[in-house]
Amino acid sequence: MQLPLVGEILTKIDLPSLLMVLSFTANMSIGFFDPTEVPVPKETGLAILVLGSLFFVYVLLYLRRGFFGKTKPMLDHLVTRGPYRFCRHPQYLSFIIMIFGFDLMFRTILGVFFTLTLSIPSLVYRGRVEDRLLKKKFGKEWEKYAHRVGFLFPRSRRR
């Protein structure tokens, strides 16, 4: 029996997804153990966490089976309606809202620091990889969509 080569294993790993999961796990773990406190009421963090979670469920219900999978696009059509008419990655925006809510609920300064330095960059990395894959799959249709719609936040409309 021959063992797989390290290179073969690495090519099967969805690195953007792995980095995102690891950064979020580290971020939340830090929140439990950080003794420092942000001077914000826990209820504020809980409210932000709940709002982010509701937004996440909306995105999940809208994208359905296209949400579950690797970074590679799972659907045979480009989703440009619902929350995707405002930004290309509303699910990642909902993750950012949820993790900030979590950080504030546990009032953790280190959590906020890790959100800014680890979690958000891992989301942006995954989003950029996903954008490249979407462009490759959908071509001009994706280019028009990306020009019209912001990455994480809505684009301002020029008058």
MODELLER restraints for C-alpha pairs under 7 A, 6 or more apart:
rsr = mdl.restraints
at = mdl.atoms
rsr.add(forms.Gaussian(group=physical.xy_distance, feature=features.Distance(at['CA:14:A'], at['CA:70:A']), mean=6.46, stdev=0.5))
rsr.add(forms.Gaussian(group=physical.xy_distance, feature=features.Distance(at['CA:14:A'], at['CA:71:A']), mean=6.90, stdev=0.5))
rsr.add(forms.Gaussian(group=physical.xy_distance, feature=features.Distance(at['CA:16:A'], at['CA:71:A']), mean=6.98, stdev=0.5))
rsr.add(forms.Gaussian(group=physical.xy_distance, feature=features.Distance(at['CA:16:A'], at['CA:125:A']), mean=6.68, stdev=0.5))
rsr.add(forms.Gaussian(group=physical.xy_distance, feature=features.Distance(at['CA:16:A'], at['CA:126:A']), mean=4.74, stdev=0.5))
rsr.add(forms.Gaussian(group=physical.xy_distance, feature=features.Distance(at['CA:17:A'], at['CA:70:A']), mean=6.86, stdev=0.5))
rsr.add(forms.Gaussian(group=physical.xy_distance, feature=features.Distance(at['CA:17:A'], at['CA:71:A']), mean=6.56, stdev=0.5))
rsr.add(forms.Gaussian(group=physical.xy_distance, feature=features.Distance(at['CA:17:A'], at['CA:126:A']), mean=6.78, stdev=0.5))
rsr.add(forms.Gaussian(group=physical.xy_distance, feature=features.Distance(at['CA:19:A'], at['CA:122:A']), mean=6.08, stdev=0.5))
rsr.add(forms.Gaussian(group=physical.xy_distance, feature=features.Distance(at['CA:20:A'], at['CA:119:A']), mean=6.70, stdev=0.5))
rsr.add(forms.Gaussian(group=physical.xy_distance, feature=features.Distance(at['CA:20:A'], at['CA:122:A']), mean=5.13, stdev=0.5))
rsr.add(forms.Gaussian(group=physical.xy_distance, feature=features.Distance(at['CA:20:A'], at['CA:123:A']), mean=6.09, stdev=0.5))
rsr.add(forms.Gaussian(group=physical.xy_distance, feature=features.Distance(at['CA:23:A'], at['CA:118:A']), mean=5.90, stdev=0.5))
rsr.add(forms.Gaussian(group=physical.xy_distance, feature=features.Distance(at['CA:23:A'], at['CA:119:A']), mean=5.21, stdev=0.5))
rsr.add(forms.Gaussian(group=physical.xy_distance, feature=features.Distance(at['CA:24:A'], at['CA:119:A']), mean=5.80, stdev=0.5))
rsr.add(forms.Gaussian(group=physical.xy_distance, feature=features.Distance(at['CA:27:A'], at['CA:111:A']), mean=5.68, stdev=0.5))
rsr.add(forms.Gaussian(group=physical.xy_distance, feature=features.Distance(at['CA:27:A'], at['CA:114:A']), mean=5.84, stdev=0.5))
rsr.add(forms.Gaussian(group=physical.xy_distance, feature=features.Distance(at['CA:27:A'], at['CA:115:A']), mean=6.49, stdev=0.5))
rsr.add(forms.Gaussian(group=physical.xy_distance, feature=features.Distance(at['CA:30:A'], at['CA:110:A']), mean=6.86, stdev=0.5))
rsr.add(forms.Gaussian(group=physical.xy_distance, feature=features.Distance(at['CA:30:A'], at['CA:111:A']), mean=5.95, stdev=0.5))
rsr.add(forms.Gaussian(group=physical.xy_distance, feature=features.Distance(at['CA:31:A'], at['CA:103:A']), mean=6.17, stdev=0.5))
rsr.add(forms.Gaussian(group=physical.xy_distance, feature=features.Distance(at['CA:31:A'], at['CA:106:A']), mean=6.06, stdev=0.5))
rsr.add(forms.Gaussian(group=physical.xy_distance, feature=features.Distance(at['CA:31:A'], at['CA:108:A']), mean=5.53, stdev=0.5))
rsr.add(forms.Gaussian(group=physical.xy_distance, feature=features.Distance(at['CA:31:A'], at['CA:111:A']), mean=5.28, stdev=0.5))
rsr.add(forms.Gaussian(group=physical.xy_distance, feature=features.Distance(at['CA:34:A'], at['CA:108:A']), mean=5.91, stdev=0.5))
rsr.add(forms.Gaussian(group=physical.xy_distance, feature=features.Distance(at['CA:34:A'], at['CA:110:A']), mean=6.50, stdev=0.5))
rsr.add(forms.Gaussian(group=physical.xy_distance, feature=features.Distance(at['CA:36:A'], at['CA:108:A']), mean=5.95, stdev=0.5))
rsr.add(forms.Gaussian(group=physical.xy_distance, feature=features.Distance(at['CA:36:A'], at['CA:109:A']), mean=6.12, stdev=0.5))
rsr.add(forms.Gaussian(group=physical.xy_distance, feature=features.Distance(at['CA:37:A'], at['CA:107:A']), mean=4.83, stdev=0.5))
rsr.add(forms.Gaussian(group=physical.xy_distance, feature=features.Distance(at['CA:37:A'], at['CA:108:A']), mean=5.18, stdev=0.5))
rsr.add(forms.Gaussian(group=physical.xy_distance, feature=features.Distance(at['CA:37:A'], at['CA:109:A']), mean=6.06, stdev=0.5))
rsr.add(forms.Gaussian(group=physical.xy_distance, feature=features.Distance(at['CA:38:A'], at['CA:107:A']), mean=4.68, stdev=0.5))
rsr.add(forms.Gaussian(group=physical.xy_distance, feature=features.Distance(at['CA:38:A'], at['CA:108:A']), mean=5.80, stdev=0.5))
rsr.add(forms.Gaussian(group=physical.xy_distance, feature=features.Distance(at['CA:38:A'], at['CA:109:A']), mean=5.70, stdev=0.5))
rsr.add(forms.Gaussian(group=physical.xy_distance, feature=features.Distance(at['CA:40:A'], at['CA:104:A']), mean=6.75, stdev=0.5))
rsr.add(forms.Gaussian(group=physical.xy_distance, feature=features.Distance(at['CA:40:A'], at['CA:107:A']), mean=6.69, stdev=0.5))
rsr.add(forms.Gaussian(group=physical.xy_distance, feature=features.Distance(at['CA:42:A'], at['CA:104:A']), mean=6.36, stdev=0.5))
rsr.add(forms.Gaussian(group=physical.xy_distance, feature=features.Distance(at['CA:42:A'], at['CA:105:A']), mean=4.35, stdev=0.5))
rsr.add(forms.Gaussian(group=physical.xy_distance, feature=features.Distance(at['CA:42:A'], at['CA:106:A']), mean=6.60, stdev=0.5))
rsr.add(forms.Gaussian(group=physical.xy_distance, feature=features.Distance(at['CA:42:A'], at['CA:107:A']), mean=6.69, stdev=0.5))
rsr.add(forms.Gaussian(group=physical.xy_distance, feature=features.Distance(at['CA:43:A'], at['CA:105:A']), mean=6.58, stdev=0.5))
rsr.add(forms.Gaussian(group=physical.xy_distance, feature=features.Distance(at['CA:44:A'], at['CA:105:A']), mean=6.86, stdev=0.5))
rsr.add(forms.Gaussian(group=physical.xy_distance, feature=features.Distance(at['CA:45:A'], at['CA:101:A']), mean=4.24, stdev=0.5))
rsr.add(forms.Gaussian(group=physical.xy_distance, feature=features.Distance(at['CA:45:A'], at['CA:102:A']), mean=6.10, stdev=0.5))
rsr.add(forms.Gaussian(group=physical.xy_distance, feature=features.Distance(at['CA:45:A'], at['CA:104:A']), mean=4.29, stdev=0.5))
rsr.add(forms.Gaussian(group=physical.xy_distance, feature=features.Distance(at['CA:45:A'], at['CA:105:A']), mean=3.92, stdev=0.5))
rsr.add(forms.Gaussian(group=physical.xy_distance, feature=features.Distance(at['CA:46:A'], at['CA:101:A']), mean=5.94, stdev=0.5))
rsr.add(forms.Gaussian(group=physical.xy_distance, feature=features.Distance(at['CA:46:A'], at['CA:102:A']), mean=6.96, stdev=0.5))
rsr.add(forms.Gaussian(group=physical.xy_distance, feature=features.Distance(at['CA:46:A'], at['CA:105:A']), mean=5.29, stdev=0.5))
rsr.add(forms.Gaussian(group=physical.xy_distance, feature=features.Distance(at['CA:48:A'], at['CA:97:A']), mean=6.66, stdev=0.5))
rsr.add(forms.Gaussian(group=physical.xy_distance, feature=features.Distance(at['CA:48:A'], at['CA:98:A']), mean=6.66, stdev=0.5))
rsr.add(forms.Gaussian(group=physical.xy_distance, feature=features.Distance(at['CA:48:A'], at['CA:101:A']), mean=4.62, stdev=0.5))
rsr.add(forms.Gaussian(group=physical.xy_distance, feature=features.Distance(at['CA:49:A'], at['CA:97:A']), mean=6.67, stdev=0.5))
rsr.add(forms.Gaussian(group=physical.xy_distance, feature=features.Distance(at['CA:49:A'], at['CA:98:A']), mean=4.50, stdev=0.5))
rsr.add(forms.Gaussian(group=physical.xy_distance, feature=features.Distance(at['CA:49:A'], at['CA:101:A']), mean=4.13, stdev=0.5))
rsr.add(forms.Gaussian(group=physical.xy_distance, feature=features.Distance(at['CA:49:A'], at['CA:102:A']), mean=5.89, stdev=0.5))
rsr.add(forms.Gaussian(group=physical.xy_distance, feature=features.Distance(at['CA:52:A'], at['CA:94:A']), mean=5.01, stdev=0.5))
rsr.add(forms.Gaussian(group=physical.xy_distance, feature=features.Distance(at['CA:52:A'], at['CA:95:A']), mean=6.93, stdev=0.5))
rsr.add(forms.Gaussian(group=physical.xy_distance, feature=features.Distance(at['CA:52:A'], at['CA:97:A']), mean=4.98, stdev=0.5))
rsr.add(forms.Gaussian(group=physical.xy_distance, feature=features.Distance(at['CA:52:A'], at['CA:98:A']), mean=4.69, stdev=0.5))
rsr.add(forms.Gaussian(group=physical.xy_distance, feature=features.Distance(at['CA:53:A'], at['CA:94:A']), mean=6.89, stdev=0.5))
rsr.add(forms.Gaussian(group=physical.xy_distance, feature=features.Distance(at['CA:53:A'], at['CA:98:A']), mean=6.19, stdev=0.5))
rsr.add(forms.Gaussian(group=physical.xy_distance, feature=features.Distance(at['CA:55:A'], at['CA:94:A']), mean=5.96, stdev=0.5))
rsr.add(forms.Gaussian(group=physical.xy_distance, feature=features.Distance(at['CA:56:A'], at['CA:91:A']), mean=5.89, stdev=0.5))
rsr.add(forms.Gaussian(group=physical.xy_distance, feature=features.Distance(at['CA:56:A'], at['CA:94:A']), mean=5.24, stdev=0.5))
rsr.add(forms.Gaussian(group=physical.xy_distance, feature=features.Distance(at['CA:59:A'], at['CA:83:A']), mean=6.54, stdev=0.5))
rsr.add(forms.Gaussian(group=physical.xy_distance, feature=features.Distance(at['CA:59:A'], at['CA:90:A']), mean=6.87, stdev=0.5))
rsr.add(forms.Gaussian(group=physical.xy_distance, feature=features.Distance(at['CA:59:A'], at['CA:91:A']), mean=6.06, stdev=0.5))
rsr.add(forms.Gaussian(group=physical.xy_distance, feature=features.Distance(at['CA:60:A'], at['CA:67:A']), mean=6.43, stdev=0.5))
rsr.add(forms.Gaussian(group=physical.xy_distance, feature=features.Distance(at['CA:66:A'], at['CA:74:A']), mean=5.24, stdev=0.5))
rsr.add(forms.Gaussian(group=physical.xy_distance, feature=features.Distance(at['CA:66:A'], at['CA:75:A']), mean=5.48, stdev=0.5))
rsr.add(forms.Gaussian(group=physical.xy_distance, feature=features.Distance(at['CA:71:A'], at['CA:130:A']), mean=5.79, stdev=0.5))
rsr.add(forms.Gaussian(group=physical.xy_distance, feature=features.Distance(at['CA:72:A'], at['CA:130:A']), mean=6.53, stdev=0.5))
rsr.add(forms.Gaussian(group=physical.xy_distance, feature=features.Distance(at['CA:72:A'], at['CA:133:A']), mean=6.36, stdev=0.5))
rsr.add(forms.Gaussian(group=physical.xy_distance, feature=features.Distance(at['CA:73:A'], at['CA:133:A']), mean=6.98, stdev=0.5))
rsr.add(forms.Gaussian(group=physical.xy_distance, feature=features.Distance(at['CA:73:A'], at['CA:134:A']), mean=6.53, stdev=0.5))
rsr.add(forms.Gaussian(group=physical.xy_distance, feature=features.Distance(at['CA:83:A'], at['CA:90:A']), mean=6.33, stdev=0.5))
rsr.add(forms.Gaussian(group=physical.xy_distance, feature=features.Distance(at['CA:84:A'], at['CA:90:A']), mean=6.56, stdev=0.5))
rsr.add(forms.Gaussian(group=physical.xy_distance, feature=features.Distance(at['CA:85:A'], at['CA:149:A']), mean=6.74, stdev=0.5))
rsr.add(forms.Gaussian(group=physical.xy_distance, feature=features.Distance(at['CA:86:A'], at['CA:149:A']), mean=5.99, stdev=0.5))
rsr.add(forms.Gaussian(group=physical.xy_distance, feature=features.Distance(at['CA:86:A'], at['CA:150:A']), mean=6.99, stdev=0.5))
rsr.add(forms.Gaussian(group=physical.xy_distance, feature=features.Distance(at['CA:86:A'], at['CA:154:A']), mean=4.95, stdev=0.5))
rsr.add(forms.Gaussian(group=physical.xy_distance, feature=features.Distance(at['CA:87:A'], at['CA:149:A']), mean=5.29, stdev=0.5))
rsr.add(forms.Gaussian(group=physical.xy_distance, feature=features.Distance(at['CA:87:A'], at['CA:150:A']), mean=4.84, stdev=0.5))
rsr.add(forms.Gaussian(group=physical.xy_distance, feature=features.Distance(at['CA:87:A'], at['CA:151:A']), mean=5.55, stdev=0.5))
rsr.add(forms.Gaussian(group=physical.xy_distance, feature=features.Distance(at['CA:87:A'], at['CA:152:A']), mean=5.42, stdev=0.5))
rsr.add(forms.Gaussian(group=physical.xy_distance, feature=features.Distance(at['CA:87:A'], at['CA:153:A']), mean=5.45, stdev=0.5))
rsr.add(forms.Gaussian(group=physical.xy_distance, feature=features.Distance(at['CA:87:A'], at['CA:154:A']), mean=5.27, stdev=0.5))
rsr.add(forms.Gaussian(group=physical.xy_distance, feature=features.Distance(at['CA:88:A'], at['CA:149:A']), mean=6.36, stdev=0.5))
rsr.add(forms.Gaussian(group=physical.xy_distance, feature=features.Distance(at['CA:88:A'], at['CA:150:A']), mean=6.19, stdev=0.5))
rsr.add(forms.Gaussian(group=physical.xy_distance, feature=features.Distance(at['CA:88:A'], at['CA:151:A']), mean=5.11, stdev=0.5))
rsr.add(forms.Gaussian(group=physical.xy_distance, feature=features.Distance(at['CA:88:A'], at['CA:152:A']), mean=6.35, stdev=0.5))
rsr.add(forms.Gaussian(group=physical.xy_distance, feature=features.Distance(at['CA:89:A'], at['CA:127:A']), mean=6.92, stdev=0.5))
rsr.add(forms.Gaussian(group=physical.xy_distance, feature=features.Distance(at['CA:89:A'], at['CA:151:A']), mean=6.16, stdev=0.5))
rsr.add(forms.Gaussian(group=physical.xy_distance, feature=features.Distance(at['CA:89:A'], at['CA:152:A']), mean=5.46, stdev=0.5))
rsr.add(forms.Gaussian(group=physical.xy_distance, feature=features.Distance(at['CA:90:A'], at['CA:152:A']), mean=6.42, stdev=0.5))
rsr.add(forms.Gaussian(group=physical.xy_distance, feature=features.Distance(at['CA:92:A'], at['CA:123:A']), mean=6.31, stdev=0.5))
rsr.add(forms.Gaussian(group=physical.xy_distance, feature=features.Distance(at['CA:93:A'], at['CA:152:A']), mean=5.96, stdev=0.5))
rsr.add(forms.Gaussian(group=physical.xy_distance, feature=features.Distance(at['CA:96:A'], at['CA:120:A']), mean=6.77, stdev=0.5))
rsr.add(forms.Gaussian(group=physical.xy_distance, feature=features.Distance(at['CA:100:A'], at['CA:112:A']), mean=6.72, stdev=0.5))
rsr.add(forms.Gaussian(group=physical.xy_distance, feature=features.Distance(at['CA:103:A'], at['CA:111:A']), mean=5.31, stdev=0.5))
rsr.add(forms.Gaussian(group=physical.xy_distance, feature=features.Distance(at['CA:103:A'], at['CA:112:A']), mean=5.84, stdev=0.5))
rsr.add(forms.Gaussian(group=physical.xy_distance, feature=features.Distance(at['CA:134:A'], at['CA:142:A']), mean=6.70, stdev=0.5))
rsr.add(forms.Gaussian(group=physical.xy_distance, feature=features.Distance(at['CA:135:A'], at['CA:142:A']), mean=5.50, stdev=0.5))
rsr.add(forms.Gaussian(group=physical.xy_distance, feature=features.Distance(at['CA:135:A'], at['CA:143:A']), mean=6.68, stdev=0.5))
rsr.add(forms.Gaussian(group=physical.xy_distance, feature=features.Distance(at['CA:149:A'], at['CA:155:A']), mean=5.97, stdev=0.5))
